[in-house]
Amino acid sequence: MWLLNEKVAVRVVGIVRGPDGAILMVADPSGRWTLPCAQLGRFDQPQSGLRDHLEGTHGIGARDWRPVLARRSLHAGLECIYTCDVSSWEPRTNAAVAVKFMTVSNLDASVDDASIGIISLIRSEEHT
């Protein structure tokens, strides 16, 4: 992909489910809750980029990675969306970013629109 157009921004977004099925959300700098994501470098693999981000930043191990889809993002890039399950969680005591699990039924107004759109898309795909 980068060989064709090096200006394409690629990020991987994770639907990370906890043991009870709740979805991991991460606070962004403005205080809104969003799905965890990682920007990818030129030779990074999407799954490993997000896995490294989850483990290194949040202390969360994940398993059962499943690619869902790749789509054009709203910001002239590409989003690779994966689902996975939490395998371990050792929260970083010095983490500058807050995380919490939310069930789909308790998403509140502080969740960003892009994350709500992805969750809705994934839910519709799971029911087809």
Rosetta constraint file for C-alpha pairs under 8 A:
AtomPair CA 1 CA 5 HARMONIC 6.50 0.50
AtomPair CA 1 CA 6 HARMONIC 7.75 0.50
AtomPair CA 1 CA 8 HARMONIC 7.97 0.50
AtomPair CA 2 CA 6 HARMONIC 4.49 0.50
AtomPair CA 2 CA 7 HARMONIC 7.44 0.50
AtomPair CA 2 CA 8 HARMONIC 6.79 0.50
AtomPair CA 2 CA 42 HARMONIC 6.52 0.50
AtomPair CA 8 CA 76 HARMONIC 7.27 0.50
AtomPair CA 8 CA 77 HARMONIC 5.36 0.50
AtomPair CA 8 CA 78 HARMONIC 7.18 0.50
AtomPair CA 9 CA 39 HARMONIC 7.68 0.50
AtomPair CA 9 CA 40 HARMONIC 7.78 0.50
AtomPair CA 9 CA 76 HARMONIC 7.32 0.50
AtomPair CA 9 CA 77 HARMONIC 4.56 0.50
AtomPair CA 9 CA 78 HARMONIC 6.26 0.50
AtomPair CA 10 CA 39 HARMONIC 6.08 0.50
AtomPair CA 10 CA 40 HARMONIC 5.68 0.50
AtomPair CA 10 CA 41 HARMONIC 7.93 0.50
AtomPair CA 10 CA 77 HARMONIC 5.65 0.50
AtomPair CA 10 CA 78 HARMONIC 4.77 0.50
AtomPair CA 10 CA 79 HARMONIC 5.91 0.50
AtomPair CA 10 CA 80 HARMONIC 7.57 0.50
AtomPair CA 11 CA 37 HARMONIC 6.62 0.50
AtomPair CA 11 CA 38 HARMONIC 5.48 0.50
AtomPair CA 11 CA 39 HARMONIC 4.28 0.50
AtomPair CA 11 CA 40 HARMONIC 5.50 0.50
AtomPair CA 11 CA 46 HARMONIC 7.64 0.50
AtomPair CA 11 CA 77 HARMONIC 7.88 0.50
AtomPair CA 11 CA 78 HARMONIC 6.46 0.50
AtomPair CA 11 CA 79 HARMONIC 5.13 0.50
AtomPair CA 11 CA 80 HARMONIC 6.36 0.50
AtomPair CA 12 CA 37 HARMONIC 5.42 0.50
AtomPair CA 12 CA 38 HARMONIC 5.46 0.50
AtomPair CA 12 CA 39 HARMONIC 6.53 0.50
AtomPair CA 12 CA 40 HARMONIC 7.19 0.50
AtomPair CA 12 CA 46 HARMONIC 5.78 0.50
AtomPair CA 12 CA 47 HARMONIC 7.52 0.50
AtomPair CA 12 CA 49 HARMONIC 7.55 0.50
AtomPair CA 12 CA 50 HARMONIC 6.37 0.50
AtomPair CA 12 CA 79 HARMONIC 5.56 0.50
AtomPair CA 12 CA 80 HARMONIC 4.62 0.50
AtomPair CA 12 CA 81 HARMONIC 5.78 0.50
AtomPair CA 12 CA 82 HARMONIC 7.43 0.50
AtomPair CA 13 CA 35 HARMONIC 6.66 0.50
AtomPair CA 13 CA 36 HARMONIC 5.95 0.50
AtomPair CA 13 CA 37 HARMONIC 4.32 0.50
AtomPair CA 13 CA 38 HARMONIC 6.81 0.50
AtomPair CA 13 CA 50 HARMONIC 7.42 0.50
AtomPair CA 13 CA 79 HARMONIC 6.76 0.50
AtomPair CA 13 CA 80 HARMONIC 6.15 0.50
AtomPair CA 13 CA 81 HARMONIC 4.83 0.50
AtomPair CA 13 CA 82 HARMONIC 6.33 0.50
AtomPair CA 14 CA 35 HARMONIC 6.38 0.50
AtomPair CA 14 CA 36 HARMONIC 5.63 0.50
AtomPair CA 14 CA 37 HARMONIC 6.13 0.50
AtomPair CA 14 CA 50 HARMONIC 7.29 0.50
AtomPair CA 14 CA 81 HARMONIC 5.90 0.50
AtomPair CA 14 CA 82 HARMONIC 5.02 0.50
AtomPair CA 14 CA 83 HARMONIC 5.63 0.50
AtomPair CA 14 CA 84 HARMONIC 7.26 0.50
AtomPair CA 15 CA 23 HARMONIC 6.37 0.50
AtomPair CA 15 CA 24 HARMONIC 7.06 0.50
AtomPair CA 15 CA 35 HARMONIC 6.78 0.50
AtomPair CA 15 CA 36 HARMONIC 7.63 0.50
AtomPair CA 15 CA 81 HARMONIC 7.54 0.50
AtomPair CA 15 CA 82 HARMONIC 6.16 0.50
AtomPair CA 15 CA 83 HARMONIC 4.54 0.50
AtomPair CA 15 CA 84 HARMONIC 6.42 0.50
AtomPair CA 15 CA 119 HARMONIC 7.75 0.50
AtomPair CA 16 CA 23 HARMONIC 5.55 0.50
AtomPair CA 16 CA 24 HARMONIC 5.39 0.50
AtomPair CA 16 CA 62 HARMONIC 7.67 0.50
AtomPair CA 16 CA 83 HARMONIC 5.79 0.50
AtomPair CA 16 CA 84 HARMONIC 5.08 0.50
AtomPair CA 16 CA 85 HARMONIC 5.53 0.50
AtomPair CA 16 CA 86 HARMONIC 6.54 0.50
AtomPair CA 17 CA 21 HARMONIC 5.21 0.50
AtomPair CA 17 CA 22 HARMONIC 5.45 0.50
AtomPair CA 17 CA 23 HARMONIC 4.66 0.50
AtomPair CA 17 CA 24 HARMONIC 6.25 0.50
AtomPair CA 17 CA 83 HARMONIC 7.55 0.50
AtomPair CA 17 CA 84 HARMONIC 6.29 0.50
AtomPair CA 17 CA 85 HARMONIC 4.79 0.50
AtomPair CA 17 CA 86 HARMONIC 6.05 0.50
AtomPair CA 18 CA 22 HARMONIC 5.30 0.50
AtomPair CA 18 CA 23 HARMONIC 6.30 0.50
AtomPair CA 18 CA 24 HARMONIC 7.10 0.50
AtomPair CA 18 CA 85 HARMONIC 6.11 0.50
AtomPair CA 18 CA 86 HARMONIC 5.36 0.50
AtomPair CA 18 CA 101 HARMONIC 7.23 0.50
AtomPair CA 19 CA 85 HARMONIC 7.52 0.50
AtomPair CA 19 CA 86 HARMONIC 7.02 0.50
AtomPair CA 21 CA 103 HARMONIC 7.15 0.50
AtomPair CA 22 CA 101 HARMONIC 5.53 0.50
AtomPair CA 22 CA 102 HARMONIC 5.18 0.50
AtomPair CA 22 CA 103 HARMONIC 4.34 0.50
AtomPair CA 22 CA 104 HARMONIC 6.99 0.50
AtomPair CA 23 CA 101 HARMONIC 5.18 0.50
AtomPair CA 23 CA 102 HARMONIC 5.29 0.50
AtomPair CA 23 CA 103 HARMONIC 6.00 0.50
AtomPair CA 23 CA 104 HARMONIC 7.33 0.50
AtomPair CA 24 CA 35 HARMONIC 6.72 0.50
AtomPair CA 24 CA 36 HARMONIC 7.34 0.50
AtomPair CA 24 CA 99 HARMONIC 6.95 0.50
AtomPair CA 24 CA 100 HARMONIC 5.81 0.50
AtomPair CA 24 CA 101 HARMONIC 4.41 0.50
AtomPair CA 24 CA 102 HARMONIC 6.48 0.50
AtomPair CA 25 CA 33 HARMONIC 5.79 0.50
AtomPair CA 25 CA 34 HARMONIC 5.34 0.50
AtomPair CA 25 CA 35 HARMONIC 4.95 0.50
AtomPair CA 25 CA 36 HARMONIC 6.36 0.50
AtomPair CA 25 CA 99 HARMONIC 5.67 0.50
AtomPair CA 25 CA 100 HARMONIC 5.47 0.50
AtomPair CA 25 CA 101 HARMONIC 5.85 0.50
AtomPair CA 25 CA 102 HARMONIC 6.89 0.50
AtomPair CA 26 CA 33 HARMONIC 5.38 0.50
AtomPair CA 26 CA 34 HARMONIC 5.27 0.50
AtomPair CA 26 CA 35 HARMONIC 6.02 0.50
AtomPair CA 26 CA 36 HARMONIC 5.85 0.50
AtomPair CA 26 CA 97 HARMONIC 6.94 0.50
AtomPair CA 26 CA 98 HARMONIC 5.94 0.50
AtomPair CA 26 CA 99 HARMONIC 4.49 0.50
AtomPair CA 26 CA 100 HARMONIC 6.67 0.50
AtomPair CA 27 CA 31 HARMONIC 5.47 0.50
AtomPair CA 27 CA 32 HARMONIC 5.52 0.50
AtomPair CA 27 CA 33 HARMONIC 4.49 0.50
AtomPair CA 27 CA 34 HARMONIC 6.23 0.50
AtomPair CA 27 CA 97 HARMONIC 6.08 0.50
AtomPair CA 27 CA 98 HARMONIC 5.37 0.50
AtomPair CA 27 CA 99 HARMONIC 6.23 0.50
AtomPair CA 28 CA 32 HARMONIC 5.53 0.50
AtomPair CA 28 CA 33 HARMONIC 6.17 0.50
AtomPair CA 28 CA 34 HARMONIC 6.72 0.50
AtomPair CA 28 CA 97 HARMONIC 7.32 0.50
AtomPair CA 31 CA 110 HARMONIC 7.68 0.50
AtomPair CA 32 CA 110 HARMONIC 5.03 0.50
AtomPair CA 32 CA 111 HARMONIC 5.66 0.50
AtomPair CA 32 CA 112 HARMONIC 6.10 0.50
AtomPair CA 33 CA 110 HARMONIC 5.84 0.50
AtomPair CA 33 CA 111 HARMONIC 4.47 0.50
AtomPair CA 33 CA 112 HARMONIC 6.05 0.50
AtomPair CA 34 CA 111 HARMONIC 5.89 0.50
AtomPair CA 34 CA 112 HARMONIC 5.76 0.50
AtomPair CA 34 CA 114 HARMONIC 7.93 0.50
AtomPair CA 34 CA 115 HARMONIC 5.64 0.50
AtomPair CA 35 CA 115 HARMONIC 5.76 0.50
AtomPair CA 36 CA 54 HARMONIC 7.78 0.50
AtomPair CA 37 CA 50 HARMONIC 6.44 0.50
AtomPair CA 37 CA 53 HARMONIC 7.96 0.50
AtomPair CA 38 CA 49 HARMONIC 6.49 0.50
AtomPair CA 38 CA 50 HARMONIC 5.50 0.50
AtomPair CA 38 CA 53 HARMONIC 6.55 0.50
AtomPair CA 39 CA 49 HARMONIC 7.69 0.50
AtomPair CA 40 CA 44 HARMONIC 5.77 0.50
AtomPair CA 40 CA 45 HARMONIC 7.59 0.50
AtomPair CA 40 CA 46 HARMONIC 6.83 0.50
AtomPair CA 40 CA 49 HARMONIC 6.39 0.50
AtomPair CA 44 CA 48 HARMONIC 7.29 0.50
AtomPair CA 44 CA 49 HARMONIC 6.25 0.50
AtomPair CA 45 CA 49 HARMONIC 6.02 0.50
AtomPair CA 46 CA 50 HARMONIC 6.44 0.50
AtomPair CA 46 CA 80 HARMONIC 6.97 0.50
AtomPair CA 47 CA 51 HARMONIC 6.09 0.50
AtomPair CA 47 CA 65 HARMONIC 7.43 0.50
AtomPair CA 47 CA 82 HARMONIC 7.53 0.50
AtomPair CA 48 CA 52 HARMONIC 5.92 0.50
AtomPair CA 49 CA 53 HARMONIC 6.29 0.50
AtomPair CA 50 CA 54 HARMONIC 6.10 0.50
AtomPair CA 51 CA 55 HARMONIC 6.16 0.50
AtomPair CA 51 CA 61 HARMONIC 7.37 0.50
AtomPair CA 51 CA 62 HARMONIC 6.97 0.50
AtomPair CA 52 CA 56 HARMONIC 5.72 0.50
AtomPair CA 53 CA 57 HARMONIC 5.58 0.50
AtomPair CA 53 CA 58 HARMONIC 7.46 0.50
AtomPair CA 54 CA 58 HARMONIC 5.25 0.50
AtomPair CA 54 CA 59 HARMONIC 6.30 0.50
AtomPair CA 54 CA 60 HARMONIC 5.32 0.50
AtomPair CA 54 CA 61 HARMONIC 6.85 0.50
AtomPair CA 55 CA 59 HARMONIC 4.45 0.50
AtomPair CA 55 CA 60 HARMONIC 4.81 0.50
AtomPair CA 55 CA 61 HARMONIC 5.65 0.50
AtomPair CA 56 CA 60 HARMONIC 7.98 0.50
AtomPair CA 57 CA 92 HARMONIC 7.42 0.50
AtomPair CA 57 CA 95 HARMONIC 6.95 0.50
AtomPair CA 58 CA 90 HARMONIC 7.78 0.50
AtomPair CA 58 CA 91 HARMONIC 5.87 0.50
AtomPair CA 58 CA 92 HARMONIC 5.86 0.50
AtomPair CA 58 CA 95 HARMONIC 6.86 0.50
AtomPair CA 58 CA 97 HARMONIC 7.90 0.50
AtomPair CA 58 CA 99 HARMONIC 7.78 0.50
AtomPair CA 59 CA 89 HARMONIC 5.77 0.50
AtomPair CA 59 CA 90 HARMONIC 4.87 0.50
AtomPair CA 59 CA 91 HARMONIC 4.98 0.50
AtomPair CA 59 CA 92 HARMONIC 5.75 0.50
AtomPair CA 60 CA 86 HARMONIC 6.86 0.50
AtomPair CA 60 CA 87 HARMONIC 7.59 0.50
AtomPair CA 60 CA 88 HARMONIC 5.76 0.50
AtomPair CA 60 CA 89 HARMONIC 4.49 0.50
AtomPair CA 60 CA 90 HARMONIC 6.25 0.50
AtomPair CA 60 CA 91 HARMONIC 7.03 0.50
AtomPair CA 61 CA 86 HARMONIC 5.86 0.50
AtomPair CA 61 CA 87 HARMONIC 5.23 0.50
AtomPair CA 61 CA 88 HARMONIC 4.78 0.50
AtomPair CA 61 CA 89 HARMONIC 6.17 0.50
AtomPair CA 62 CA 84 HARMONIC 6.20 0.50
AtomPair CA 62 CA 85 HARMONIC 5.41 0.50
AtomPair CA 62 CA 86 HARMONIC 4.43 0.50
AtomPair CA 62 CA 87 HARMONIC 4.89 0.50
AtomPair CA 62 CA 88 HARMONIC 6.89 0.50
AtomPair CA 63 CA 84 HARMONIC 5.80 0.50
AtomPair CA 63 CA 85 HARMONIC 5.38 0.50
AtomPair CA 63 CA 86 HARMONIC 6.34 0.50
AtomPair CA 63 CA 87 HARMONIC 5.84 0.50
AtomPair CA 64 CA 83 HARMONIC 7.98 0.50
AtomPair CA 64 CA 84 HARMONIC 5.29 0.50
AtomPair CA 64 CA 85 HARMONIC 6.13 0.50
AtomPair CA 65 CA 82 HARMONIC 6.62 0.50
AtomPair CA 65 CA 83 HARMONIC 5.87 0.50
AtomPair CA 65 CA 84 HARMONIC 4.53 0.50
AtomPair CA 65 CA 85 HARMONIC 7.40 0.50
AtomPair CA 66 CA 82 HARMONIC 5.49 0.50
AtomPair CA 66 CA 83 HARMONIC 5.24 0.50
AtomPair CA 66 CA 84 HARMONIC 6.21 0.50
AtomPair CA 67 CA 80 HARMONIC 7.67 0.50
AtomPair CA 67 CA 81 HARMONIC 6.22 0.50
AtomPair CA 67 CA 82 HARMONIC 4.40 0.50
AtomPair CA 67 CA 83 HARMONIC 6.48 0.50
AtomPair CA 68 CA 80 HARMONIC 7.79 0.50
AtomPair CA 68 CA 81 HARMONIC 5.53 0.50
AtomPair CA 68 CA 82 HARMONIC 5.27 0.50
AtomPair CA 68 CA 83 HARMONIC 6.83 0.50
AtomPair CA 68 CA 122 HARMONIC 7.77 0.50
AtomPair CA 69 CA 80 HARMONIC 6.05 0.50
AtomPair CA 69 CA 81 HARMONIC 5.46 0.50
AtomPair CA 69 CA 82 HARMONIC 7.32 0.50
AtomPair CA 70 CA 78 HARMONIC 6.83 0.50
AtomPair CA 70 CA 79 HARMONIC 5.50 0.50
AtomPair CA 70 CA 80 HARMONIC 4.33 0.50
AtomPair CA 70 CA 81 HARMONIC 6.09 0.50
AtomPair CA 71 CA 78 HARMONIC 5.70 0.50
AtomPair CA 71 CA 79 HARMONIC 5.41 0.50
AtomPair CA 71 CA 80 HARMONIC 6.70 0.50
AtomPair CA 72 CA 76 HARMONIC 6.80 0.50
AtomPair CA 72 CA 77 HARMONIC 5.79 0.50
AtomPair CA 72 CA 78 HARMONIC 4.55 0.50
AtomPair CA 72 CA 79 HARMONIC 6.14 0.50
AtomPair CA 73 CA 77 HARMONIC 5.23 0.50
AtomPair CA 73 CA 78 HARMONIC 5.22 0.50
AtomPair CA 73 CA 79 HARMONIC 5.73 0.50
AtomPair CA 91 CA 95 HARMONIC 7.84 0.50
AtomPair CA 102 CA 106 HARMONIC 6.21 0.50
AtomPair CA 102 CA 107 HARMONIC 6.30 0.50
AtomPair CA 103 CA 107 HARMONIC 6.61 0.50
AtomPair CA 107 CA 111 HARMONIC 6.62 0.50
AtomPair CA 111 CA 115 HARMONIC 6.90 0.50
AtomPair CA 111 CA 116 HARMONIC 6.90 0.50
AtomPair CA 112 CA 116 HARMONIC 6.48 0.50
AtomPair CA 113 CA 117 HARMONIC 6.14 0.50
AtomPair CA 114 CA 118 HARMONIC 6.33 0.50
AtomPair CA 115 CA 119 HARMONIC 6.12 0.50
AtomPair CA 116 CA 120 HARMONIC 6.08 0.50
AtomPair CA 117 CA 121 HARMONIC 6.11 0.50
AtomPair CA 118 CA 122 HARMONIC 6.13 0.50
AtomPair CA 119 CA 123 HARMONIC 6.10 0.50
AtomPair CA 120 CA 124 HARMONIC 6.21 0.50
AtomPair CA 121 CA 125 HARMONIC 6.29 0.50
AtomPair CA 122 CA 126 HARMONIC 6.17 0.50
AtomPair CA 123 CA 127 HARMONIC 6.41 0.50
AtomPair CA 124 CA 128 HARMONIC 6.58 0.50
